[in-house]
Structures are given as C-alpha cells and as structure tokens.
Amino acid sequence: MKTKPSVLSISVVIPHLNQRSGLLRCLAALDAGTRAANQIIVVDNGSSHPPDDICAEFEGVRLVHQPAPGPGLARNLGVARSTGDVLAFIDADCIPAHDWLATAEQAMGDPDVGILGGNVGIEYDDPNRLTVLEAYESIFAYRMDRYIARQGFTGTGNLVVRRNVFDQVGAFAGMSLAEDRDWGQRATKLGHRIRYCPDLKVLHPARQSFSELRAKWDRQIAHDTQGCITWRDHLRWLGKAMALSVSPLAEIPRIATCSRINGWRNRLLAFGGLTRIRLYRAGRMIQFFVGMDADHIVRRWNRSDAS
C-alpha cells in the first residue's frame, strides 16, 4: 500500500530534455512506488516536443519550463517551485526502485542526515548478453560511493537533500561547471556530510554509442581544463594525460573481481570499452594542452544529452 508521511514531505524534481519515453517510465515507476511523492515537478529544458501529455497522465505531477539550457538551471527552477521539506532529484531517463522514496524517508528520519547519495545501476537490454558500453559502465560509471569518499560529491541523478541544507549550499551552477560536482563540493566545504545510501537505488540506461560517451567526457575535460592556470598546472595536466593512456592495465584486477558483472566475456568487453575511452580522454587532454578552446566545447552542449 502506498503511504505518505505525517511529518516529512518530499518533492521530486526531474529535469527533462527530449527524453519522453524515459520520462514516461520514470513517472510510472514513481507512481507504482511504495511511498508516494508529495509533489513531482518535471522541468522541461527546451524539448522539441514538451511532455505535457505525459505529465498529464499522472496525478500530482506539475510541468514547468526552463528555456535557459542546462540541467542545473532546470533543477533550480524545480526547487523554486517545490514545497517539500526534502528534495529528491532524479534524471528523466532513470528508473527508481519501488522503495526509492520509502528508503529516502527512512534515512531522513535521522535528523543528522542532510544529504544522501544513492546507488545508480545500469539497466540492461539483455542481462545475459551485455553490450560493450553496458559492461564498461556497469563497472566504471555512476560510482557514487567512490565520488563521495574521494571527491566529496555525488551525482544529481539520485540525490536526496533537506531543503534547509540546499538553501545553505545554494543553487546548482550552469553549464560552465560540472554542476553536480560543484554543488557537492560546496556542500562538503560548508561542513555537510554526504552519506552514501546503497539501498537508495535507481537504474540508468547505458549510453547507446561511444559518441555519447565522448560528448560526456568532452564536457568534463573542458570543465577541468579551466582550472589549469599556472605552468605547473599544465605540466600536471600533461602528466595525467600520459598516465591515463596506460591506466587500463592497472584496472585489470578491478575488472576481474567486480561483482557488478559476471562472466569473462562481459569482463573482456568492459576492458575493451575502458581502453577505448581512456585513450580518447588522454588524446583529448593533450589537444587541450596544446591550445584547443575549452569554452567552445562547453558552449557546444549537446541538447539531446541532458543527463
């Protein structure tokens, strides 16, 4: 039976950009969950076909529009239009577990918990026969536990935060920064602890092509290179690029023992995918080192890849 709490209210915020089928599945999963959202706000970020009809299928879903590009700005508008004590962020192409909001509510029952980073798994077309990208991303993508422990942030595709904490940290950045990393690191610097919650689960589809993955890393590398100011920064950047080109060999033990995938075929696929994308990243970093315009890459944001 679906329940609502007597104390905490939860607003779910979903940025959307040309992901109609994904949004439909996301909203259907929320609707079927064991704990109802008090409010669901979908923020369309300039879709060619806005999802008015999809949102109208579900009770309690409000659609608003943010014409300025960028998922961070879309989330900010969603927060501004929300009323919940707790904000639950999820991407339009993600599928929350049936107990996603129930788990969030239970965790937030501890007054010392202000920010939760959840577990993001890969959705498979055929679990018995993974694609290269499914195998690769199962091991190397969306590792929120590592992001929290090592870099002080978690992804916004599965993020739960108290409203008063969000207000203290401030809004998400626009496209000039990696908004999830920037927000999380600002929160950490203010003394807020981001807790990893493995039971707070969503599934994310693997990218369909290496071009999508390359576009993602182009944006990330462009954001990172903007921090290179001194000649020492540039030398460290070049050293990291060189190390990255040989790093797949160091990942063999991790690939061989990772519990997220099974079978040597899938592990070999993961190694092949890892090698291909890390060589690409190393080459791209060297291009930036010799003068490629990082601002151009950031401005060339892929309007069909909002997640």
Long-range contacts (C-beta under 8 A, 24 or more apart in sequence): 1-34, 2-33, 2-34, 2-35, 2-36, 3-34, 3-35, 3-36, 3-102, 4-35, 4-36, 4-38, 5-35, 5-105, 7-85, 8-84, 8-85, 8-86, 8-105, 8-108, 8-109, 9-38, 9-39, 9-83, 9-84, 9-85, 9-86, 10-35, 10-37, 10-38, 10-39, 10-84, 10-85, 10-86, 10-87, 10-88, 10-101, 10-104, 10-105, 11-37, 11-38, 11-39, 11-40, 11-41, 11-78, 11-82, 11-83, 11-84, 11-86, 11-87, 11-88, 12-37, 12-39, 12-40, 12-41, 12-88, 12-89, 12-90, 12-101, 13-41, 13-43, 13-75, 13-78, 13-79, 13-82, 13-87, 13-88, 13-89, 13-90, 14-40, 14-41, 14-42, 14-43, 14-78, 14-89, 14-90, 14-91, 14-92, 15-43, 15-45, 15-66, 15-71, 15-74, 15-75, 15-78, 15-91, 15-92, 15-306, 16-42, 16-43, 16-44, 16-45, 16-47, 16-51, 16-74, 16-92, 16-306, 17-44, 17-45, 17-46, 17-47, 17-71, 17-74, 17-92, 17-303, 17-304, 17-306, 18-47, 18-48, 18-49, 18-303, 18-304, 18-306, 19-92, 19-93, 19-306, 19-307, 20-47, 20-49, 20-51, 20-54, 22-92, 22-93, 22-94, 22-205, 23-51, 23-54, 23-92, 23-93, 24-54, 24-57, 25-95, 26-90, 26-91, 26-92, 26-93, 26-94, 26-95, 26-96, 27-54, 27-55, 27-57, 27-58, 27-61, 28-58, 29-95, 29-96, 29-97, 29-98, 30-58, 30-96, 30-100, 30-101, 31-58, 31-59, 32-98, 33-96, 33-97, 33-98, 33-99, 33-100, 33-101, 33-102, 34-98, 34-99, 34-101, 34-102, 35-99, 35-100, 35-101, 35-102, 35-105, 36-60, 36-101, 37-88, 37-101, 38-83, 38-84, 39-82, 39-83, 39-84, 41-78, 41-81, 41-82, 42-78, 42-92, 43-74, 43-75, 43-77, 43-78, 44-74, 45-69, 45-70, 45-71, 45-73, 45-74, 45-306, 46-303, 68-174, 69-175, 69-301, 69-303, 70-174, 70-175, 70-179, 70-301, 71-156, 71-172, 71-179, 71-306, 71-307, 72-156, 72-171, 72-172, 72-173, 72-174, 72-175, 72-177, 72-179, 72-183, 73-172, 73-174, 74-306, 75-156, 75-172, 75-179, 76-171, 76-172, 79-163, 79-166, 79-171, 82-163, 84-163, 85-162, 85-163, 86-160, 86-161, 86-162, 86-163, 87-160, 87-161, 87-162, 87-163, 87-166, 88-159, 88-160, 89-156, 89-157, 89-158, 89-159, 89-160, 89-161, 90-157, 90-158, 90-202, 91-156, 91-157, 91-204, 91-306, 91-307, 92-306, 92-307, 93-204, 93-205, 93-307, 94-120, 94-157, 94-158, 94-202, 94-203, 94-204, 94-307, 95-123, 95-202, 95-203, 96-201, 96-202, 97-201, 97-202, 97-203, 99-199, 100-200, 100-201, 100-202, 103-197, 103-199, 103-200, 103-201, 104-160, 104-197, 104-200, 107-160, 107-195, 107-197, 107-200, 108-160, 108-162, 113-195, 114-161, 114-162, 114-165, 114-192, 114-193, 115-154, 115-159, 115-160, 115-161, 115-162, 115-165, 115-184, 115-187, 115-192, 115-193, 115-194, 115-195, 116-159, 116-160, 116-161, 116-194, 116-195, 116-196, 116-197, 116-200, 117-144, 117-145, 117-147, 117-148, 117-154, 117-155, 117-158, 117-159, 117-184, 117-194, 117-195, 117-196, 117-197, 117-200, 118-144, 118-154, 118-158, 118-159, 118-160, 118-196, 118-197, 118-200, 118-201, 118-202, 119-144, 119-145, 119-158, 119-196, 119-197, 119-198, 119-199, 119-200, 119-201, 119-202, 120-144, 120-155, 120-157, 120-158, 120-201, 120-202, 120-203, 120-204, 121-201, 121-202, 121-203, 121-204, 121-260, 122-203, 122-204, 122-205, 122-206, 122-260, 123-203, 123-204, 123-205, 123-206, 124-206, 130-261, 130-266, 130-269, 131-206, 131-269, 132-269, 132-270, 132-272, 132-273, 133-206, 133-207, 133-208, 133-209, 133-210, 133-213, 133-273, 134-206, 135-261, 135-266, 135-267, 135-269, 135-270, 135-273, 136-269, 136-270, 136-272, 136-273, 136-274, 136-277, 137-206, 137-207, 137-273, 138-206, 138-258, 138-260, 138-261, 138-266, 138-270, 139-254, 139-255, 139-258, 139-260, 139-261, 139-270, 139-274, 140-270, 140-274, 141-204, 141-206, 142-204, 144-196, 145-196, 145-198, 147-181, 147-184, 148-184, 148-194, 148-195, 148-196, 149-196, 151-181, 151-184, 151-185, 152-184, 152-185, 152-188, 152-189, 152-194, 153-180, 153-181, 153-182, 153-183, 153-184, 153-185, 153-187, 153-188, 153-194, 154-180, 154-184, 154-194, 154-196, 155-180, 156-180, 156-183, 157-202, 157-204, 157-307, 158-200, 158-201, 158-202, 160-197, 160-200, 165-192, 168-192, 175-298, 175-299, 175-301, 176-223, 176-226, 176-298, 177-223, 178-219, 178-220, 178-223, 204-307, 210-276, 210-277, 212-305, 213-277, 214-277, 214-280, 215-302, 215-305, 216-305, 217-277, 217-280, 217-281, 217-284, 218-284, 218-297, 219-297, 219-298, 219-301, 221-281, 221-284, 221-285, 221-288, 221-294, 221-297, 222-288, 222-294, 222-295, 222-297, 222-298, 223-294, 223-298, 225-285, 225-288, 225-294, 226-294, 234-289, 237-285, 237-288, 237-289, 238-285, 238-286, 238-289, 240-285, 241-281, 241-282, 241-285, 241-286, 241-289, 242-282, 244-278, 244-281, 244-282, 244-285, 245-278, 245-279, 245-282, 247-278, 248-274, 248-275, 248-278
